[in-house]
Amino acid sequence: MSEQHIFAGIAGYVGRPDATGSVGIFRRKASGGDWEHVFGEHETHTVYVHPEDPSVIFAGTTNGVFRSTNGGASFEKTNFPDADKQIWSILAIEGQPDRIYAGGAPIDVYRSDDRGASWAKLPTPPIKQRCSGPFAPRVMRMVQRPGKPDEIFAALEIAGTMHTTDGGQTWTDTGDHLEELSKLPHLESSIVQKETKAEGMLDCHAVAIAPAKPDKPVVALRMGLFTSENAGKTWSDMEVGRFSPTTYGRDIKASPHDSNTMFAALSVSAASHDGGVYKSTDAGETWKRFDKVQVHGTIMSVGLSKSNPDLVAVGARYNGEVFATLDGGNTWSEISIPGDVKDIYAVACT
């Protein structure tokens, strides 16, 4: 096995405009050593390791997509059609390693057919504006339906969810029922605007699918974890609060090693100082606390390694806080980034 690395993507935060510190991408050997600041040109919202080629790593930045072809030692700007476009998510398609998608803010989707060297903008998805916020809605995460390379679900921050069955040429807005669910008193939430109590249910941060249940996407949003069995026409509350004292869902990922296993990052709120990572071994039906650490910021990301099931990294929002396990969760080490950095948005592992 080649040397494994952990990556952290660093960006600013709208609620802390005066925050100082480094941005971009930091890299560290999983086995130990110092963090390297391998990319500092732009704030970075997502770091994505190509699942079939770990030498290729993508950075979703405030100025399009940057790419590394040397395992993250350095990054170069790709041939991207729009200047100063924020990119929040990257997705590679199973069985088609050269086909890559990028999700932006405001809501747009881009496609590459040459492993991320160049990109084309797809038709802008027709997503209804159901609430307003201090930033434009974002394509926070995309996931492919296992076995169907043209079917993709996307989680949209303050805009709900969307779904395509034709590789992103057309998208269906699947946020209506999330908005309907917000009429239930316990699912009402409005923090940054007052025109609707649906803000919390539309505040979607991540989506994942356990291959054991390929027709059940699970979305992590402000009010918890929700799943659909009809391609997003309706959503049901997984009631993750039965298993966790914190329910603000910021990240969810399916294990690349076990078709029933998922990991979810659950915190108090977007700007909190507590949270935990929970693991499900039955495709999201039940959850147990996985990490054994005390974070001091909202858990923003869980990084999984395709080559090593025992390597998992956790990134919390403030102070460069990163934890990792090399033995499947039995023991943990704090490996926080030293020095002054802005907020962690993503962690990833090769």
C-alpha positions, 0 to 999 in steps of 0.5 A, spaced: 500 500 500 502 506 498 503 512 503 496 514 505 495 522 506 489 526 510 487 532 507 483 538 510 480 544 506 480 550 509 475 556 507 472 562 511 465 563 514 460 568 513 458 569 520 466 570 522 468 575 516 474 578 520 477 571 521 484 571 520 488 565 518 491 560 512 486 557 507 486 552 501 488 545 503 493 542 508 496 535 507 499 530 512 501 523 512 496 518 515 502 515 519 504 521 522 508 527 521 507 535 520 502 538 516 504 541 509 500 547 506 500 544 499 495 549 496 493 556 498 491 560 492 484 560 494 479 558 500 477 551 499 470 548 500 471 541 498 477 536 497 475 530 493 480 524 492 478 520 485 475 513 488 479 509 482 485 513 482 488 516 488 493 520 485 488 525 482 485 529 488 480 535 486 479 542 490 473 545 490 474 553 491 472 560 490 475 560 483 472 553 480 476 547 480 483 545 481 486 539 480 492 535 483 495 529 479 501 527 484 497 525 490 496 532 493 503 535 493 501 540 488 494 543 485 493 546 478 487 550 475 483 546 471 480 549 464 473 551 467 468 555 464 466 560 469 471 565 473 470 566 480 465 560 481 464 557 488 465 550 487 462 546 493 462 538 491 465 534 486 463 527 484 466 521 480 462 516 476 462 509 478 465 505 472 467 511 468 473 514 471 474 520 467 467 522 468 466 528 474 461 532 476 462 539 480 457 543 484 457 550 485 454 556 488 449 559 486 446 552 483 450 550 477 453 543 475 459 542 471 461 536 467 468 533 465 469 527 461 477 528 461 478 526 469 477 533 471 482 537 466 476 541 463 469 542 464 463 544 461 457 547 464 450 543 464 443 547 464 442 550 470 437 546 474 430 550 475 430 550 483 424 554 486 427 559 491 423 557 497 427 561 502 433 567 502 439 567 506 446 570 507 449 567 501 446 564 494 444 556 495 449 551 494 450 544 491 453 541 497 454 534 495 452 529 490 451 522 490 450 517 484 445 512 485 449 505 485 448 501 478 445 507 475 451 512 472 446 517 470 442 518 476 444 523 481 441 526 487 444 533 490 443 536 497 442 544 496 444 548 502 437 553 503 434 550 497 432 542 499 434 537 494 434 535 486 435 529 482 437 527 475 436 521 471 440 523 465 446 525 467 445 532 469 442 534 463 435 536 466 434 536 474 427 535 478 426 539 484 425 534 490 424 539 495 417 540 495 415 535 501 421 537 505 418 544 505 411 540 507 414 537 513 417 543 516 409 545 517 410 540 523 412 544 529 418 540 531 421 541 524 420 548 524 426 552 523 428 559 521 434 563 523 437 568 518 430 570 515 423 570 517 418 569 511 418 561 512 419 556 517 422 551 512 429 554 512 431 548 517 428 543 512 431 546 506 438 547 509 441 540 506 448 539 507 450 532 504 447 526 501 449 519 501 446 512 499 448 505 502 449 500 496 445 495 500 439 500 499 440 503 492 434 506 492 434 510 499 438 516 498 439 519 505 440 527 506 443 530 512 440 537 514 439 542 519 433 538 522 436 531 522 437 525 517 431 524 512 430 518 507 426 517 500 424 511 497 421 514 491 426 518 488 425 524 493 417 525 491 417 524 499 421 524 505 421 521 511 424 522 518 429 517 520 429 520 527 436 520 528 435 523 535 433 516 538 441 515 537 444 521 538 443 527 543 445 532 537 441 532 530 444 537 526 446 533 520 452 536 516 455 530 513 453 523 511 458 518 507 457 511 505 463 506 506 466 504 500 468 497 504 461 495 506 454 496 503 450 497 509 455 501 513 454 509 513 457 515 517 454 521 519 456 527 522 451 530 527 452 537 531 448 542 535 448 547 529 452 550 524 456 554 529 457 550 535 462 546 540 460 539 540 458 533 536 459 526 534 460 521 528 455 516 528 456 509 524 450 505 522 451 498 519 444 497 517 444 502 512 441 508 516 436 504 520 440 504 527 446 508 529 451 508 534 457 513 536 463 512 532 468 517 535 471 517 541 473 524 541 471 531 544 470 536 538 470 544 540 467 546 533 461 543 529 463 537 525 464 539 518 466 532 514 468 525 515 473 523 511 473 515 509 479 511 505 477 507 499 484 503 500 484 502 508 477 501 512 481 502 518 482 510 516 477 515 518 478 522 519 474 527 522 474 535 521 471 540 526 470 547 524 474 551 528 482 552 530 484 547 525 481 541 529 482 534 526 482 527 529 483 520 526 483 513 527 488 508 524 484 502 527 477 502 525 475 507 531 478 503 537 483 509 538 483 516 536 489 521 535 488 529 535 492 531 529 490 538 529 493 543 524 498 548 527 498 555 526 492 560 524 487 557 519 480 559 518 475 554 518 475 547 516 470 545 511 472 538 508 477 532 510 479 527 505 483 520 505 487 517 500 
